[in-house]
């Protein structure tokens, strides 16, 4: 059993042409995996919108946020010997890495969970400060104790870390700063305290010893994190052999905490799997799927800004049904349904 997702027939739900760019000088390149939450009786997406400037022959342009908080366009000739531009997502210039796009997080809502629109009176979340000068990405939203916790990837020349903002009404935000320093991403906070503590999944990265694995951390207040423990690694020869990372907040079931995670192989093809943690001690992994529960199959998952990708940061749970929103081919936002019981049945001890 390698794909048990029930994709929305309306997919893709959102494409770059469906939204307006944040300024006249920029264009939307792709829409990526949104954070998801329910608020005021509607389904909301916090979509990563990746923008850039129209390219001209012989030159590469990319946007960054300067020290004054303004967008600055950097221009480099393609024949510059210090330029490495083989990856559509990242370029290297004079030994430093830059993103080809600048991302922000945009709020969209829906009355039916399928058709999304931009609500009035709600602003986008944008990068702020030197640690977010290359943008903010891949939001995950957790709700506990009347507060929404928004974790996101903060990108700058100093590295890739995880920022946190909190809100109660999605109009007023508290910025908590960088809660996991570089290199780290994929932070999903549990939506319930365990033994009086906050818990979160995260993904530190190592280019040498170790790898891109899922770790567990705990916190007394949701801001200061410690007691980090290795949780889940890659598996040689399988679909998640190169890297793994958390999806959205774990789902509490009577069997344990169920987490849908992403994995990639050496060819950078991304699938989704699942694992189960002990209810009282989430550092104990009880079971894990051997095969993915979702793989790139449809044309909109196979071909796009970066193909062969399904990647999720958010879902809505109603009884046995998971309504999952995911990024496809690093360009489109799509939806799919899962059964919790079917996922649990696919787990292996």
Helices and strands as residue ranges (DSSP letters): E 6-7, G 16-18, E 27-39, E 42-52, E 59-65, E 71-77, E 83-84, E 90-93, E 96-99, E 102-110, E 116-117, G 130-132, E 136-144, E 147-156, E 159-167, E 173-180, E 184-189, E 198-204, E 214-219, E 225-232, E 243-246, E 251-252, E 257-264, E 270-277, E 285-289, H 299-302, E 310-318, E 321-328, E 332-339, H 340-346, E 347-348
